[in-house]
Every structure is written in C-alpha cells, then in structure tokens.
C-alpha cells in the first residue's frame, strides 16, 4: 500500500502532465491553496492528506485539459 506522500507525489506528477507550463513551486502553491485557501501559512500547515485530496480534485476538474492542450 502506498503512503500518502507517495500518492501525493504521483498526483503531482499527473498534474504535471495536465499543466506542463506550471513550475514546481506553482504546483505546491496551487495545491496548498486549493487545500486550505489563500493564506500565508497554507503551505506550511497543510497535511499530506489535505494536499492529496486537493490534488485529486484538481486532477478531476482538469482531466479533459490533457486532450485539449495535446
């Protein structure tokens, strides 16, 4: 069974295919903001499980983007 961190890294890799123009820092900031909102402490305070849920939401919402940008 994968750990939350392994699942999160896999989700970030999938987001990388959906958003190839994002830099890595943008991935982190966008997923953390999606998890906890636009707060200065968002990145620091987010738990792996929260980030994973947010990353999965972003993937689901943008899954068709892969076909549009390809």
N, C-alpha and C positions, 0 to 999 in steps of 0.2 A: 504494500500500500504506500502511495506517495505521501510525503509530508505536505503540509500547507505551503511551505516555502517552495518545494519542488513544483507543486501545482501552480503557484503564483508565477514562478519563472516561466513555466510552459505557457501560461496565459499571456504573459508579457511578450513572449516570442510570437504567439498568434496575433496579438495586437500589432506587432512589428510588420507582419505581412499585410495587415489591413491599413496601417498608417506608416508607410515607409518613409514619409517625409518628417516624422517626429524624431527628434533627438532623444537619447535615453533619459535625460533629465525631464524632458516633456512627458515621457511615459510615466515616470514616477509622480510628477506633479499632477498630471491629469487623472491618474488612477486614484491618488490620495484625495484629491479634491472631489472626485466622484464618490468616494467612500465617506468623507466627513465634512465636505463643504469647503468654501474658500476662507480658511482660517490659517494664520501664520504657523500654528502648531500642528496642522493637519498631517504633514509628512512624518513628523517626529512621533506623534501619538497614535497613528493608525496601526492596528494589529494586522498580522498576516491574513487572518480570516476575513477581515473587513476589506482589505485590498483585493483579495481573491474574488470576493463577491462583486466588488465594483468592477474589476477587470472583466469578469464574466458577463456582467450587464453591458459593458461597452462592446464586448465581442458580439453579443446577441443583437444589440441595436445596430451594429455596423457590419454584420456578416455579409450583406449584399454589396457592400462597398468594394470588396475584393473583385467582384465581377465588373463593377463599373469602372474602376481605375486600371484594370488589366488590359 
